[in-house]
C-alpha cells in the first residue's frame, strides 16, 4: 500500500511542478509583451532606474492586455488616496 501512496504523491508533485512552470512561462510572456512606452503620451519607459519604477503604473487585464502609464499621465497621489477612501 505504501508504494501506491508514494506513486500518487510523486505524481501529484510532478503535476504541481508542471503547473508552476506553466504559470511562470505565462508570467514571463506577459512581462515580455509589456509596452516600452506610456500608453497616453508615448514617454519612454526606463526599467533600469529604480526610482522611476515605483512611479509608473501597470495594468494587466484578464484578456492579457498590458497598459503602461507614466507618472505625468497617471492619477495623482491625492486621486489615488481619494479612490481608496471611497472603496
C-alpha positions as a Python dict, from the first residue, in 0.01 Angstrom:
ca = {
    (1, 'X'): (0, 0, 0),
    (2, 'X'): (286, 239, 75),
    (3, 'X'): (417, 210, -280),
    (4, 'X'): (77, 316, -410),
    (5, 'X'): (62, 625, -188),
    (6, 'X'): (420, 710, -282),
    (7, 'X'): (328, 681, -651),
    (8, 'X'): (29, 911, -602),
    (9, 'X'): (239, 1159, -404),
    (10, 'X'): (509, 1167, -674),
    (11, 'X'): (252, 1217, -949),
    (12, 'X'): (89, 1494, -750),
    (13, 'X'): (430, 1662, -703),
    (14, 'X'): (504, 1637, -1078),
    (15, 'X'): (167, 1792, -1162),
    (16, 'X'): (229, 2075, -917),
    (17, 'X'): (572, 2144, -1068),
    (18, 'X'): (428, 2138, -1421),
    (19, 'X'): (158, 2386, -1319),
    (20, 'X'): (418, 2615, -1161),
    (21, 'X'): (632, 2604, -1477),
    (22, 'X'): (330, 2692, -1690),
    (23, 'X'): (241, 2983, -1461),
    (24, 'X'): (599, 3117, -1473),
    (25, 'X'): (607, 3085, -1852),
    (26, 'X'): (281, 3280, -1876),
    (27, 'X'): (414, 3550, -1642),
    (28, 'X'): (735, 3590, -1844),
    (29, 'X'): (536, 3604, -2168),
    (30, 'X'): (320, 3881, -2021),
    (31, 'X'): (627, 4069, -1900),
    (32, 'X'): (798, 4037, -2238),
    (33, 'X'): (486, 4171, -2407),
    (34, 'X'): (474, 4476, -2182),
    (35, 'X'): (488, 4806, -2369),
    (36, 'X'): (808, 5011, -2365),
    (37, 'X'): (627, 5347, -2377),
    (38, 'X'): (347, 5523, -2194),
    (39, 'X'): (9, 5439, -2342),
    (40, 'X'): (-105, 5801, -2313),
    (41, 'X'): (186, 6026, -2412),
    (42, 'X'): (440, 5777, -2556),
    (43, 'X'): (709, 5867, -2300),
    (44, 'X'): (991, 5609, -2294),
    (45, 'X'): (991, 5364, -2002),
    (46, 'X'): (1338, 5318, -1848),
    (47, 'X'): (1324, 4995, -1648),
    (48, 'X'): (1683, 5033, -1523),
    (49, 'X'): (1613, 5333, -1298),
    (50, 'X'): (1476, 5205, -966),
    (51, 'X'): (1333, 5544, -867),
    (52, 'X'): (1123, 5559, -1183),
    (53, 'X'): (996, 5201, -1150),
    (54, 'X'): (787, 5287, -844),
    (55, 'X'): (620, 5580, -1018),
    (56, 'X'): (491, 5410, -1334),
    (57, 'X'): (160, 5223, -1325),
    (58, 'X'): (97, 4891, -1497),
    (59, 'X'): (-250, 4750, -1559),
    (60, 'X'): (-286, 4387, -1668),
    (61, 'X'): (-632, 4292, -1790),
    (62, 'X'): (-797, 3948, -1790),
    (63, 'X'): (-772, 3922, -2168),
    (64, 'X'): (-392, 3962, -2148),
    (65, 'X'): (-360, 4327, -2244),
    (66, 'X'): (-98, 4530, -2059),
    (67, 'X'): (-130, 4908, -2023),
    (68, 'X'): (161, 5122, -1902),
    (69, 'X'): (112, 5477, -1772),
    (70, 'X'): (384, 5729, -1681),
    (71, 'X'): (367, 5940, -1362),
    (72, 'X'): (269, 6252, -1561),
    (73, 'X'): (-33, 6085, -1723),
    (74, 'X'): (-142, 5867, -1431),
    (75, 'X'): (-356, 5966, -1136),
    (76, 'X'): (-206, 6194, -873),
    (77, 'X'): (-140, 6061, -521),
    (78, 'X'): (-438, 6263, -399),
    (79, 'X'): (-667, 6098, -655),
    (80, 'X'): (-539, 5755, -554),
    (81, 'X'): (-596, 5831, -186),
    (82, 'X'): (-948, 5955, -260),
    (83, 'X'): (-1025, 5638, -457),
    (84, 'X'): (-901, 5422, -167),
    (85, 'X'): (-1122, 5609, 79),
    (86, 'X'): (-1432, 5568, -141),
    (87, 'X'): (-1393, 5192, -162),
}
